[in-house]
Amino acid sequence: RQNLHAFRSELEAGIAQMLLSNPSVRADVMKLEAEVAGGLRKPASAVLEALGLIGFGPKA
């Protein structure tokens, strides 16, 4: 169980690293983070939109 959690964290970190190495994805994600920080957007909707940007989840 501990190993599964470690594997999952590692996998998530690797995926995030890969995605954020793409400059246009990074810019879009930073914009979403700013909107959440400014209270303009709920975190859950920002996550869905970010997933949509990279081809997962519902398309915007």
Buried (B, 14 or more C-beta within 10 A) or exposed (E): EEEEEEEEEEEEEEEEEEBEEEEEBEEBBEBBBEBBEEEEBEEEEBEBBBBBBBEEEEEE
